[in-house]
């Protein structure tokens, strides 16, 4: 096996690292890239990553390492609970004429093992607990994804999702509420996750 093709562990970055050309530093750094690429926290891609980060912070999961975007689950709590995070929002970055319908994907998926470069043969829900993070704010003028009071979180166990009969691919906000899944705020999220497993 060619050792050059094994999984590479990325080093943590500070943002001050400069891009280089033939070993010579250029006049732009990694922080400028992060600002350019990831500043729009309303955008679906970055809102999803932000939701994972907020859940990690609420659960006191260390975030000084590097997010594993190819991991079998999104997060692992300090007590070992595996967590999948899905996000949605009523408001989008683009122009729209009405609030977005809130739908979260719950579809089982083939899990990737980065150590072996293989996907599992059977689609599964790998996480014990699912957190549905909703950016609930409905006023674009005051929308601020960094204000954790503008978020609410719905928590369900894998077992509950596996027994959900309406759909095995998605669940709506209306269905969550009809099932009696009460939302919690940022401060209550850790306790709800620990109770849910």
trRosetta pair geometry for C-beta under 8 A, 3 or more apart (Angstrom, degrees):
i j d omega theta_ij theta_ji phi_ij phi_ji
1 5 7.4 -118 174 62 84 107
1 6 7.4 75 142 -65 118 96
2 5 4.7 61 88 8 103 109
2 6 8.0 -159 101 -26 59 76
3 6 5.6 -26 -158 -3 51 119
7 114 5.1 84 -104 144 132 100
7 115 6.0 -60 -13 -99 140 47
10 66 5.2 -131 78 141 113 179
12 64 7.1 -3 -118 159 154 69
12 65 6.7 -110 -76 -142 114 36
12 66 6.1 -153 -89 -52 70 96
13 17 5.6 -77 -151 5 106 131
13 30 5.5 -87 165 133 140 166
14 17 6.7 124 49 -25 81 85
14 30 7.8 112 72 64 52 131
15 29 6.7 73 157 134 58 116
15 30 5.1 -137 -141 89 38 98
15 31 3.5 62 176 -71 104 94
15 34 6.2 -60 -121 13 103 141
16 29 5.8 -39 -161 -170 30 148
16 30 7.2 -10 38 40 15 99
16 31 6.6 19 -70 -20 40 118
17 29 6.1 139 78 -161 39 91
17 30 4.6 36 60 -12 91 124
18 25 4.0 32 110 -149 151 103
18 26 6.1 174 170 50 101 61
18 27 8.0 -13 -148 -96 116 11
18 28 7.2 125 -148 83 74 35
18 29 5.0 -59 -95 -99 55 79
18 30 7.8 -110 -74 -17 16 76
19 25 7.6 109 76 -155 41 58
19 26 4.6 -26 85 43 90 122
19 28 5.7 4 23 80 117 85
19 29 7.0 -164 -7 -109 74 27
19 30 7.6 138 -49 -61 77 62
19 33 8.0 105 -51 -42 118 125
20 23 5.9 -5 170 -135 131 9
20 24 6.0 145 -159 67 85 33
20 25 5.6 -49 -100 -94 80 39
20 26 6.3 -170 -102 -9 22 87
21 24 5.6 -31 67 61 73 90
21 26 5.7 78 -10 -62 100 107
28 32 4.9 -92 -166 60 94 150
28 33 7.5 101 149 -43 111 83
29 32 5.4 109 58 4 64 99
29 33 7.6 -119 111 0 43 89
30 33 5.4 -53 -156 35 42 114
30 34 6.4 43 148 -20 71 102
31 34 5.5 -50 -146 35 36 113
31 35 6.3 38 154 -20 66 103
32 35 5.7 -49 -147 35 32 113
32 36 6.4 32 153 -18 63 108
33 36 5.7 -59 -148 39 31 110
33 37 5.8 11 163 -6 69 117
34 37 6.1 -65 -134 47 25 99
34 38 5.4 -37 -171 34 66 117
34 39 8.0 104 137 -50 62 78
35 38 7.4 -63 -99 53 10 74
35 39 5.4 28 -169 -53 53 120
36 39 7.2 3 -84 -2 4 111
38 41 7.9 42 164 -74 70 70
38 46 5.3 149 -151 -116 71 131
38 49 7.8 -62 -143 74 115 145
40 43 4.2 63 115 -15 111 115
40 46 6.0 131 85 37 66 144
40 93 5.9 34 178 -113 122 146
41 46 5.3 -105 -115 120 43 116
41 47 6.0 100 169 -84 59 66
41 50 5.3 62 -152 -52 104 157
41 145 4.1 -144 126 60 121 141
41 146 6.7 87 68 -45 171 82
42 46 8.0 27 42 73 27 105
42 47 6.2 14 -160 -65 18 118
42 89 7.2 -133 -155 101 73 170
42 91 6.9 -54 -153 113 119 97
42 92 6.9 122 156 -172 104 31
42 93 4.3 137 103 -75 111 86
42 135 8.0 -167 -125 126 67 167
42 143 6.7 56 -96 134 124 134
42 145 6.2 -168 -74 -31 60 127
43 46 4.9 57 71 27 100 101
43 47 6.3 -174 79 -16 42 92
43 93 5.0 -1 -77 -25 62 148
44 47 5.8 -57 -135 37 24 112
44 48 6.5 27 163 -22 61 105
44 92 7.4 -11 -53 -134 91 96
44 93 8.0 -111 -20 3 66 109
45 48 6.2 -64 -165 30 25 110
45 49 7.0 14 149 -9 62 107
46 49 5.5 -51 -147 39 43 110
46 50 6.0 48 151 -22 70 104
47 50 5.5 -53 -145 39 32 115
47 51 6.4 40 152 -26 64 101
47 87 5.5 -158 131 123 93 145
47 89 6.2 -71 -176 -24 159 132
47 135 6.5 -73 -160 -21 125 141
47 145 6.2 -123 -118 -124 87 152
48 51 5.6 -47 -149 28 31 114
48 52 6.9 33 151 -17 61 100
48 85 7.7 143 -171 113 73 100
48 86 7.7 -32 -133 -151 98 40
48 87 4.7 -165 -105 35 58 122
49 52 5.7 -50 -157 32 36 113
49 53 6.5 37 147 -19 66 105
49 67 7.1 56 -151 170 102 175
50 53 5.4 -54 -149 37 36 114
50 54 6.3 36 154 -20 69 103
50 87 7.7 66 69 -92 80 168
50 145 5.8 45 130 151 160 129
51 54 5.8 -52 -146 36 31 110
51 55 6.4 31 155 -17 64 105
51 85 5.4 176 122 157 103 124
51 86 7.7 -32 118 116 152 16
51 87 3.7 -167 -30 -73 160 129
51 133 3.8 164 -153 73 118 152
51 135 7.9 -106 -80 -44 105 94
51 151 7.7 164 -116 -137 82 138
52 55 5.9 -57 -150 38 30 110
52 56 6.3 33 151 -21 65 107
52 67 7.0 87 113 -134 140 130
52 74 5.1 -126 -125 179 116 126
52 75 6.5 170 -163 -45 89 112
52 85 4.7 165 -93 62 70 149
53 56 5.5 -54 -149 36 31 114
53 57 6.4 30 153 -18 65 105
53 63 6.4 72 -142 -131 82 147
53 67 7.9 -64 -75 -79 87 131
54 57 5.7 -52 -146 37 33 110
54 58 6.3 34 154 -20 66 105
54 133 6.8 122 71 -139 124 146
54 148 6.3 161 -147 -114 122 102
54 151 6.5 49 148 58 162 175
54 186 6.7 -84 177 -119 107 108
55 58 5.7 -52 -145 36 32 112
55 59 6.2 14 159 -4 65 113
55 61 7.9 14 117 21 70 129
55 74 7.7 50 74 115 140 129
55 75 6.2 -154 109 -1 114 160
55 83 6.7 -162 148 140 136 146
55 85 5.1 -155 9 -97 156 136
55 131 5.3 133 -119 91 140 159
55 133 6.5 -110 -52 -66 109 131
55 153 7.3 131 -97 -120 94 141
55 189 6.7 -127 -130 157 67 147
56 59 6.1 -70 -146 49 25 99
56 61 4.1 -88 -155 64 79 115
56 62 8.0 -64 177 66 113 22
56 63 5.2 107 127 -71 137 111
56 75 5.4 -157 -85 -118 87 137
57 60 7.5 29 -174 -77 32 34
57 61 7.6 -74 -52 45 23 77
57 63 6.7 -27 -70 -17 76 142
58 153 7.8 -138 58 -23 175 163
58 186 5.3 -138 -97 -169 119 71
58 187 7.5 -134 -139 -85 99 18
58 189 4.1 16 153 67 147 130
58 190 5.5 -161 145 -46 81 86
59 75 7.1 115 57 147 147 143
59 77 5.0 -95 172 -118 133 94
59 78 7.2 -177 152 -1 90 87
59 83 7.6 -168 -27 -21 169 162
59 189 6.9 -84 -56 114 79 104
59 190 4.8 150 -106 -106 56 90
59 193 6.2 -23 -98 46 119 157
60 78 6.1 -21 95 -22 98 131
60 190 6.8 32 2 -107 92 143
61 75 5.6 -85 -79 -165 178 116
61 76 7.1 135 -130 74 128 48
61 77 6.2 -98 -75 -119 107 43
61 78 6.6 -155 -94 -42 61 76
62 65 6.4 64 121 -2 106 99
68 71 3.8 73 111 -39 118 113
68 114 7.8 -123 -166 -4 113 149
70 112 5.3 -66 -180 89 95 135
70 114 5.3 97 108 -67 128 119
71 74 7.1 137 77 -100 115 21
71 114 7.7 -49 -86 -9 49 122
72 82 7.9 -25 102 -161 98 138
72 111 4.3 29 -127 -162 95 124
72 112 7.2 -160 -80 55 66 54
72 113 7.5 11 -61 -83 109 63
72 126 4.4 -124 160 164 100 166
73 76 6.6 97 87 -63 128 79
73 82 4.3 -134 -80 -175 176 104
73 83 6.2 110 167 57 118 37
73 84 5.8 -101 -147 -69 80 73
73 126 5.2 -135 -63 105 88 110
73 127 4.4 120 -126 -81 115 93
74 83 5.9 -66 65 102 94 78
74 84 5.4 112 3 -129 107 40
74 85 4.7 -98 82 16 167 92
74 127 7.2 -7 20 -78 81 142
75 82 7.6 154 88 -158 51 46
75 83 4.3 -18 67 62 96 113
75 85 6.7 49 0 -24 113 114
76 80 6.5 -17 -179 -142 102 35
76 81 7.0 160 -158 76 55 41
76 82 5.5 -22 -103 -100 78 62
76 83 7.0 -178 -84 15 28 86
77 80 6.6 -35 70 36 80 20
77 81 4.1 15 25 48 123 93
77 82 8.0 -120 7 -57 80 20
77 83 6.5 84 -37 -25 90 121
77 190 7.9 132 -137 -143 126 83
77 193 6.5 159 -72 128 146 135
77 194 7.5 -170 156 -78 167 80
79 194 6.7 63 37 -115 151 102
81 128 5.6 -108 -160 67 75 131
81 129 5.7 15 168 7 116 126
81 193 6.2 147 108 154 155 104
81 194 6.9 -145 -27 -100 153 54
81 197 5.2 -115 -121 -72 117 140
82 126 6.7 -84 144 132 144 80
82 127 4.5 -144 125 -133 94 65
82 128 4.9 108 54 5 83 89
82 129 7.1 157 84 27 50 75
83 127 5.4 54 -157 -158 8 131
83 128 7.4 -41 -71 55 48 77
83 129 5.1 -25 -106 76 75 95
83 130 7.4 146 -160 -99 62 24
83 131 6.0 12 -172 -4 112 110
83 193 6.7 -17 -97 -148 127 131
84 125 7.2 -92 -9 -166 153 87
84 126 7.3 118 -61 64 117 78
84 127 3.7 -163 -24 17 92 152
84 129 7.5 -176 26 94 69 47
84 130 4.9 -22 67 -111 100 75
84 131 7.2 177 86 26 48 68
85 130 7.8 163 -85 -162 27 57
85 131 4.9 -18 -109 69 73 101
85 133 6.0 15 -170 -9 100 118
86 104 4.3 104 117 -158 141 107
86 105 6.0 -167 -129 49 138 72
86 106 7.6 -81 -28 -73 160 62
86 130 6.9 6 5 -175 107 102
86 131 7.4 172 28 88 64 52
86 132 5.3 -19 70 -113 98 67
86 133 7.0 176 85 24 42 76
87 132 7.7 152 -94 -167 30 51
87 133 4.5 -28 -103 74 82 101
87 134 7.4 166 -155 -82 60 31
87 135 7.0 40 -176 -16 106 94
88 100 7.2 -147 180 109 96 125
88 102 4.7 119 125 -143 145 80
88 103 6.7 150 -106 51 149 38
88 104 5.9 -108 -27 -74 125 79
88 132 7.3 -6 13 -177 105 94
88 133 7.7 155 24 85 59 56
88 134 5.6 -17 68 -112 86 74
88 135 7.4 -146 101 26 40 77
88 173 7.6 -132 85 -55 146 108
89 92 6.8 143 88 -74 112 54
89 100 6.5 62 91 47 58 134
89 134 7.0 148 -91 -166 45 57
89 135 3.8 -8 -106 60 102 111
89 136 8.0 -120 -135 -55 62 22
89 137 8.0 -15 -155 50 99 75
90 99 4.2 -27 -169 -157 96 110
90 100 5.7 -179 -150 42 31 80
90 102 7.0 -38 -76 -61 69 104
90 135 7.3 -130 18 96 71 77
90 136 6.7 50 -7 -155 116 35
90 137 7.3 -151 45 79 113 40
90 138 5.2 -28 97 -99 150 81
91 96 7.9 180 -145 44 52 122
91 99 7.1 -53 -65 -128 56 76
91 100 7.3 -148 -47 5 11 104
91 135 7.3 -85 45 113 87 115
91 137 6.8 -44 10 93 127 81
91 138 6.7 161 -42 -128 107 39
91 140 5.6 169 -150 -83 143 82
91 143 5.6 -103 78 -97 156 151
92 96 5.6 73 41 -14 116 134
92 100 5.9 94 -38 -45 105 129
96 99 7.9 106 110 -98 126 14
96 100 6.9 14 133 -60 169 81
99 138 6.5 -31 -99 -132 128 104
101 172 7.2 -42 165 -137 98 111
102 134 6.3 12 -142 -123 139 119
102 172 6.3 107 92 -165 72 68
102 173 3.7 42 84 -27 128 121
103 170 5.1 11 179 176 104 130
103 171 7.3 157 -156 79 62 31
103 172 5.2 -33 -99 -99 72 70
103 173 7.7 -89 -66 -14 37 75
104 132 4.7 -73 -75 -126 164 116
104 170 6.4 157 80 -157 42 75
104 171 5.4 -20 61 62 94 82
104 172 7.7 168 17 -95 72 21
105 169 6.9 -47 -146 166 72 64
105 170 5.5 -46 -107 -99 43 82
106 125 7.4 -8 179 -100 78 129
106 130 7.0 19 -120 -145 96 167
106 161 5.4 -150 -170 -157 132 125
106 164 7.4 12 116 57 161 147
106 167 7.6 119 53 107 115 92
106 168 7.0 -115 100 -178 102 40
106 169 6.6 123 62 148 74 14
106 170 6.0 149 18 -109 84 22
106 171 5.3 44 -18 -8 133 102
107 123 7.6 -46 155 177 80 139
107 168 7.0 82 -115 130 55 69
107 169 4.5 16 -82 -138 96 64
107 170 7.1 -9 -41 -53 88 64
108 123 3.9 111 121 141 100 101
108 124 5.3 -41 -161 -138 111 4
108 125 5.2 -85 -104 -44 81 71
108 168 7.0 -20 -6 161 97 107
109 123 5.3 -39 -124 -144 8 96
109 124 7.4 -54 60 53 42 45
110 119 4.2 44 143 170 121 117
110 120 5.0 -165 -160 61 72 76
110 121 7.3 -80 -129 157 111 2
110 122 7.3 157 -105 90 79 19
110 123 5.3 -64 -54 -89 61 66
110 124 7.9 75 -108 15 32 72
111 119 6.7 149 74 -157 33 66
111 120 4.5 37 45 -3 83 122
111 124 6.3 -33 -22 52 113 104
111 126 5.1 88 -89 -61 138 137
112 118 7.5 167 -149 93 57 32
112 119 5.3 -36 -92 -97 63 73
112 120 7.9 -107 -60 -5 24 76
113 116 4.6 18 105 37 118 100
113 117 7.4 -54 88 2 74 16
113 118 5.4 -3 50 62 105 77
113 119 7.6 174 11 -95 75 22
113 120 7.5 97 -24 -52 101 75
114 117 7.0 30 -155 -76 35 51
120 123 7.6 141 90 -85 109 25
120 124 6.5 -30 101 9 156 112
125 130 7.6 -49 -171 -60 126 119
125 158 5.1 170 112 -142 124 104
125 161 6.2 149 -119 94 175 134
125 162 6.7 -139 32 -68 136 92
127 130 6.2 119 93 -73 126 67
127 158 6.2 177 96 -71 59 115
128 157 6.8 -36 163 -150 67 78
128 158 5.4 -94 -148 -6 30 120
128 197 5.1 23 145 -130 127 97
129 155 6.3 -9 -175 -167 109 96
129 156 7.3 155 -158 83 62 38
129 157 6.0 -44 -104 -110 65 52
129 158 6.9 -82 -61 -27 25 81
129 193 5.4 103 146 -152 163 83
129 196 5.1 95 -122 98 117 126
129 197 5.6 -67 -56 -80 112 78
130 155 7.2 156 83 -154 53 48
130 156 5.0 -15 61 65 102 88
130 157 7.6 133 17 -142 82 4
130 158 6.9 118 -24 -76 97 59
130 161 6.1 61 5 -45 143 143
131 153 5.6 -18 -168 -165 100 111
131 154 7.4 146 -160 74 49 47
131 155 5.5 -14 -104 -101 71 76
131 189 7.3 48 -136 -162 133 115
131 193 6.8 -27 -73 -91 116 109
132 153 6.9 146 74 -159 52 55
132 154 4.2 -14 58 59 108 100
132 155 7.7 -153 21 -68 74 31
132 156 7.4 32 -11 5 107 104
132 171 7.6 -94 -82 82 150 114
132 176 6.7 -118 61 -94 156 152
133 151 6.0 -16 -171 -165 91 119
133 152 8.0 162 -154 84 49 36
133 153 5.5 -16 -102 -104 64 83
134 151 6.7 145 79 -158 49 64
134 152 5.2 -17 63 63 102 81
134 153 7.3 -176 20 -82 76 33
134 154 7.1 45 -12 -6 113 100
134 173 6.9 76 -101 -103 147 118
134 183 7.2 -66 39 -120 124 135
135 143 7.8 57 161 -156 120 104
135 145 5.8 -38 -120 -110 135 88
135 150 6.1 17 -159 131 74 99
135 151 5.7 -39 -101 -98 53 77
136 150 6.4 -165 53 174 73 57
136 151 6.6 132 5 -132 89 22
136 152 5.1 32 -29 8 136 105
136 183 8.0 67 -63 -174 144 167
137 142 7.0 -125 -175 97 131 87
137 143 5.1 154 108 -113 132 73
137 144 7.5 62 -1 32 174 56
137 147 7.9 68 -55 73 145 117
137 150 4.0 -19 -41 -155 120 111
139 142 4.8 24 98 37 116 97
139 143 6.4 -170 87 -46 55 77
140 143 5.2 -30 -136 -4 36 123
143 150 7.1 122 -145 -163 57 156
144 147 4.2 66 93 -4 109 110
144 150 6.2 150 66 -8 68 152
145 150 6.9 -110 -108 83 32 131
145 151 7.8 62 -152 -60 63 107
147 150 4.7 72 88 -5 99 109
148 151 5.6 -54 -161 32 53 113
148 185 7.6 94 140 179 95 89
148 186 4.0 16 161 -48 127 155
149 185 7.2 -5 -122 -148 55 121
149 186 7.5 -78 -70 4 41 119
151 185 7.6 112 88 -146 74 61
151 186 6.4 74 74 -60 112 96
152 183 3.9 25 163 174 123 137
152 184 6.9 148 -164 67 78 27
152 185 6.4 -52 -114 -90 70 52
153 183 6.3 128 59 -159 35 80
153 184 5.4 -37 67 65 92 79
153 185 7.4 110 19 -138 94 8
153 186 7.5 107 -10 -82 123 42
153 189 5.0 34 60 -107 156 112
153 192 7.3 157 104 68 113 146
154 176 5.0 -8 -161 -169 161 144
154 181 5.0 63 -161 139 108 123
154 182 7.9 175 -119 92 79 21
154 183 5.4 -56 -71 -97 76 72
154 184 8.0 142 -88 16 33 73
155 181 7.4 -171 55 -163 46 109
155 184 7.0 -7 -6 19 112 119
155 189 7.3 147 -56 -150 127 72
155 192 4.6 151 20 137 153 114
155 193 5.7 -134 -136 -82 144 58
155 196 4.9 -119 143 -63 116 155
156 160 4.8 -118 -174 78 97 131
156 161 5.6 104 128 -51 126 94
156 176 7.8 -116 -49 -126 125 97
156 181 6.2 -37 -71 -115 98 141
156 196 6.9 177 -166 -162 8 133
157 160 4.6 101 58 2 82 100
157 161 7.1 -149 96 -1 46 84
157 196 5.1 -173 -63 164 86 89
157 197 6.3 137 -114 -120 107 26
158 161 5.7 -58 -151 40 34 110
158 162 6.1 36 152 -23 68 107
159 162 5.7 -52 -144 35 30 113
159 163 6.5 16 158 -9 63 109
160 163 6.1 -68 -152 43 28 101
160 164 6.7 48 146 -48 64 95
161 164 5.3 -34 -152 0 38 121
161 171 7.7 -103 -125 -35 93 142
164 167 7.2 -23 127 60 110 50
164 168 7.1 151 82 -92 93 58
164 171 6.8 -40 172 -88 161 122
164 179 8.0 -35 -116 -99 106 149
166 171 7.6 100 73 -112 118 77
166 175 6.3 -136 57 -130 158 138
167 170 5.5 -21 119 54 143 61
167 171 6.7 -174 67 -75 108 59
171 175 5.1 -120 -168 81 81 134
171 176 6.2 93 145 -56 114 86
172 175 4.6 102 55 4 78 100
172 176 7.1 -135 98 -5 45 84
173 176 5.6 -51 -151 32 35 114
173 177 6.5 29 154 -14 66 106
174 177 5.9 -60 -151 40 30 108
174 178 6.1 29 152 -18 66 110
175 178 5.5 -55 -141 40 32 112
175 179 6.1 31 158 -19 66 108
176 179 5.9 -62 -151 37 26 109
176 181 4.4 -72 -176 60 81 125
177 180 7.8 53 178 -67 33 18
177 181 6.9 -87 -78 56 28 76
184 188 3.9 -117 -174 91 119 116
184 189 5.5 163 102 -79 120 57
184 192 4.9 -167 1 -30 159 150
185 188 5.4 80 54 20 71 100
185 189 7.2 -103 104 -38 36 87
186 189 5.9 -39 -155 -8 29 120
188 191 5.7 -61 -168 44 61 111
188 192 5.9 59 140 -24 86 109
189 192 5.7 -62 -148 38 33 110
189 193 6.3 32 158 -21 69 105
190 193 5.9 -55 -150 34 30 110
190 194 6.5 24 155 -14 64 107
191 194 5.9 -58 -149 39 31 108
191 195 6.3 29 154 -18 66 110
192 195 5.7 -58 -146 39 31 112
192 196 6.1 37 155 -34 65 111
193 196 5.7 -58 -148 26 29 117
193 197 7.4 38 162 -36 61 94
194 197 6.9 -43 -159 6 31 109
